[in-house]
Amino acid sequence: MRCEPAPSSGVGPGDRNPSRARCKAGHTDRHFYIAQRQHLSRCAETQPFVTDPSPPGVDEAFLALGRIVLGDRPLEEILEQVVHIAKQTLPMSRDVSITLIGDDKAKTVGYTGPIAIALDERQYEDEAGPCLDAAASGQLVSITDIDGESRWPQFADSAKEEGIHSSLSVPLPVQRQVTGALNFYAAEAEAFDTDAIRLAQTFAAHAAVAVANAQLYESTAELARQMQEAMATRAVIEQAKGIIMRDRNCAPDDAFNVLVRLSQESHLKLRDVAQRLVDHVAAGGTPPAPGE
């Protein structure tokens, strides 16, 4: 069975208007992820895993990506493998990296060599460059010839020092709090033709699925943690109310008002006051008398 390239995110080099590109990406995002996961599942279930160390063909690369992205390994480990497969599949690339931006901070989470990390860091220090622009705008950024690049002169100088004469930064079609870009650096000028750009966009889509999965897992885990904390807080408050009700022979609302007053007077959170009362009584102490 031939594993065809995954569905496009709909944001490509033809989308010259950033607002239109972002709107288009947002409108198709849900359907894109569903189609992407279905495609990856079919590939992973019907094809053997690629172990040949030689540069993989396109079909084999997509198969390997499907296996990786659907795995349960840490995100950085997954993205590290994505960039290495991308470099093998697009051999004109000298180095490949993935930039993720969250909380206004950019970092490289996967790279194939020192050139990629050096040029990424150059952009982070300057707070300007093709990978940051691609991530922020949602548009592909291609520098066909570094010698003629005037938008980011410091990046261009650093690239030429590293022997890089063209670059390609493909935005990751992700939403929520994280944006990013898949970056390709090549020694030759005009290294990335239309076919190479399409392949690069497909790799970016696979990377985006991994990022989206990680975000979903983290948000679900955080929600579970918050619910556990809320349940623990409610439990200890109910225990403290029970102690006060038994000691003062009062109603639940009156017992709760006692805890609120103690919280205000001690400048402690209600949960902390309740926990102190429960611990105090458990150690053999007595609840505070009325008016204390």
C-alpha positions in Angstrom: 0.0 0.0 0.0 1.4 3.4 -1.0 1.3 6.0 1.8 0.4 9.3 0.2 1.5 12.6 1.6 -0.6 13.8 4.5 -3.3 16.5 3.9 -2.0 20.1 3.6 -2.9 22.5 6.4 -4.1 25.0 3.8 -1.5 27.7 4.6 1.3 27.7 2.0 3.6 29.9 0.0 0.6 31.3 -2.0 -1.0 32.9 1.1 0.6 36.3 1.0 -1.8 38.0 3.4 -1.0 37.1 7.1 -4.5 37.8 8.3 -6.1 35.7 5.5 -3.6 32.9 6.2 -4.3 32.8 9.9 -8.0 32.9 9.3 -7.7 30.1 6.8 -5.6 28.0 9.1 -8.0 28.5 12.0 -11.1 27.6 9.9 -9.6 24.3 8.8 -7.6 23.4 11.9 -10.1 20.9 13.4 -10.7 19.1 10.1 -7.0 19.1 9.3 -6.0 17.4 12.6 -8.7 14.8 12.2 -7.6 14.0 8.6 -3.9 14.1 9.7 -4.4 11.5 12.5 -6.4 9.2 10.3 -3.7 9.4 7.6 -1.0 8.6 10.1 -2.9 5.7 11.7 -3.5 4.1 8.3 0.2 4.3 7.5 1.4 3.0 10.8 -1.0 0.0 10.7 -0.3 -1.1 7.1 3.4 -0.6 6.6 6.5 -2.1 8.2 8.8 0.3 10.2 11.8 1.6 8.2 15.2 0.6 9.5 17.3 1.2 6.4 19.9 3.8 7.3 20.1 5.1 3.7 18.2 8.3 2.8 14.5 7.3 2.9 12.1 7.9 0.0 9.1 10.1 0.5 6.7 7.2 1.3 9.1 5.6 3.8 9.7 9.0 5.4 6.0 9.6 5.9 5.6 6.1 7.3 8.4 6.7 9.8 6.8 10.0 10.8 3.5 8.3 11.4 5.1 5.9 13.7 6.9 8.6 15.6 4.1 11.2 15.9 1.6 8.6 17.2 4.1 7.3 19.8 4.0 8.1 23.5 7.6 9.5 23.8 8.5 13.0 25.1 7.8 15.8 22.7 11.4 16.9 22.3 12.4 13.3 21.5 9.7 13.1 18.8 10.6 16.4 17.2 14.3 15.5 17.2 13.5 12.5 15.1 11.2 14.6 12.8 14.1 17.0 11.9 16.5 14.1 11.2 14.1 12.4 8.8 13.3 15.8 7.2 17.0 16.3 6.6 17.4 12.9 5.0 14.4 13.4 2.8 15.4 16.9 1.7 19.1 16.3 1.2 19.7 19.9 0.0 19.3 20.9 3.6 22.6 21.4 5.5 20.8 21.5 8.9 17.1 21.4 10.1 15.6 22.6 13.3 12.2 23.2 15.0 11.4 26.4 16.9 8.6 26.6 19.4 7.4 29.9 20.9 5.3 29.9 24.1 4.9 32.7 26.7 6.8 35.0 24.4 9.9 32.8 24.6 11.4 31.0 21.7 13.5 27.8 21.9 14.9 25.2 19.6 13.4 21.8 20.6 14.9 19.7 17.8 17.9 20.2 15.5 20.3 18.2 13.3 23.5 20.0 13.9 25.4 23.1 15.2 24.6 25.3 12.3 20.9 25.1 12.9 21.2 25.9 16.6 23.6 28.8 16.0 21.3 30.5 13.4 18.2 29.9 15.6 20.0 31.4 18.6 21.1 34.4 16.5 17.4 35.1 15.7 16.3 34.7 19.3 19.0 37.2 20.5 18.0 39.7 17.8 14.3 39.0 18.4 14.0 39.0 14.6 14.5 36.5 11.7 12.8 34.2 9.3 11.8 31.5 11.8 10.3 34.0 14.2 8.5 35.7 11.4 7.1 32.5 10.0 5.9 31.4 13.5 4.3 34.7 14.2 2.6 35.3 10.9 1.7 31.8 10.0 3.2 32.3 6.6 6.1 30.4 4.9 9.3 32.5 4.7 11.8 31.6 2.0 15.2 33.3 1.5 16.4 32.2 -1.9 19.7 34.0 -1.7 21.2 35.1 1.6 23.5 37.6 -0.3 20.5 39.6 -1.3 18.7 39.5 2.1 18.0 42.9 3.6 15.2 42.2 6.1 17.4 40.6 8.7 21.0 41.8 8.1 22.5 40.3 11.3 20.9 36.9 10.6 22.2 37.1 7.0 25.7 37.9 8.1 25.7 34.9 10.6 24.3 32.6 7.9 27.0 33.5 5.4 29.7 32.9 8.1 28.2 29.4 8.6 28.2 28.8 4.8 24.4 29.0 4.4 23.1 30.7 1.3 19.3 29.9 1.4 16.8 29.1 4.1 13.2 28.0 4.4 11.0 28.4 7.5 7.6 26.7 7.5 5.0 27.7 10.2 3.6 24.8 12.2 -0.2 24.8 11.9 -0.8 24.8 15.6 -3.2 26.8 17.8 -3.5 27.4 21.5 -0.6 29.0 23.4 2.3 27.7 21.3 3.4 28.7 17.8 6.4 27.5 15.9 8.3 26.9 12.7 10.3 24.1 10.9 13.5 25.6 9.6 15.7 24.4 6.8 19.2 25.8 6.1 21.0 25.1 2.8 24.5 25.7 1.5 23.4 26.5 -2.0 21.3 29.5 -3.1 17.8 28.7 -4.4 18.0 25.3 -2.9 14.3 24.8 -2.3 12.0 24.4 -5.3 8.3 23.9 -5.3 8.5 20.2 -4.6 10.9 20.7 -1.7 8.6 23.4 -0.2 5.6 21.0 -0.4 7.6 18.3 1.3 8.7 20.7 4.0 5.1 21.7 4.6 4.1 18.1 5.1 6.9 17.6 7.6 5.7 20.8 9.4 2.2 19.3 9.6 3.5 16.1 11.2 5.5 18.2 13.7 2.3 20.2 14.4 0.4 17.0 15.2 3.0 16.0 17.8 2.9 19.5 19.4 -0.9 19.5 19.4 -1.0 16.0 21.1 1.5 17.2 23.7 -0.6 20.3 24.4 -3.7 18.2 24.7 -2.0 15.8 27.1 -0.6 18.7 29.2 -3.9 20.5 29.4 -5.8 17.3 30.4 -3.2 16.5 33.1 -3.4 20.1 34.4 -7.2 19.9 34.6 -7.0 16.6 36.4 -4.5 18.1 38.9 -6.8 21.1 39.5 -9.8 18.8 40.1 -7.8 16.7 42.6 -6.7 19.8 44.5 -10.3 21.1 44.5 -11.6 17.8 45.9 -8.9 17.7 48.5 -9.7 21.3 49.5 -13.4 20.5 49.8 -12.7 17.4 51.8 -10.6 19.2 54.5 -13.0 22.0 54.7 -15.9 19.6 55.3 -13.8 17.8 58.0 -13.2 21.1 59.8 -16.9 22.1 59.6 -17.7 18.7 61.1 -15.4 19.3 64.0 -16.9 22.8 64.7 -20.4 21.5 64.4 -19.7 18.7 66.9 -17.9 21.0 69.3 -20.4 23.9 69.2 -23.6 22.0 68.3 -24.2 24.4 65.4 -25.5 24.2 61.8 -23.2 23.6 58.8 -23.5 27.3 57.7 -22.6 28.5 61.1 -19.6 26.2 61.2 -18.5 27.5 57.8 -18.8 31.1 59.0 -16.5 30.3 61.8 -13.9 29.1 59.4 -14.3 32.2 57.3 -13.8 34.4 60.3 -10.7 32.5 61.4 -9.3 32.8 57.8 -9.9 36.6 57.8 -8.3 37.1 61.2 -5.3 34.9 60.5 -4.8 36.2 56.9 -4.6 32.6 55.8 -6.5 30.8 53.0 -9.7 29.0 54.0 -8.2 25.6 53.1 -5.1 26.3 55.2 -7.2 27.3 58.3 -9.3 24.1 57.9 -6.1 21.9 57.5 -4.6 23.5 60.7 -7.8 22.8 62.6 -8.0 19.2 61.4 -4.3 18.6 62.3 -4.7 20.3 65.7 -7.6 18.1 66.7 -6.0 15.0 65.3 -3.0 15.7 67.5 -5.2 15.8 70.7 -6.0 19.5 70.7 -9.4 21.2 71.1 -11.2 23.4 68.6 -11.1 27.2 69.3 -13.8 28.4 71.7 -16.4 30.8 70.5 -14.9 34.3 70.2 -11.3 33.1 69.9 
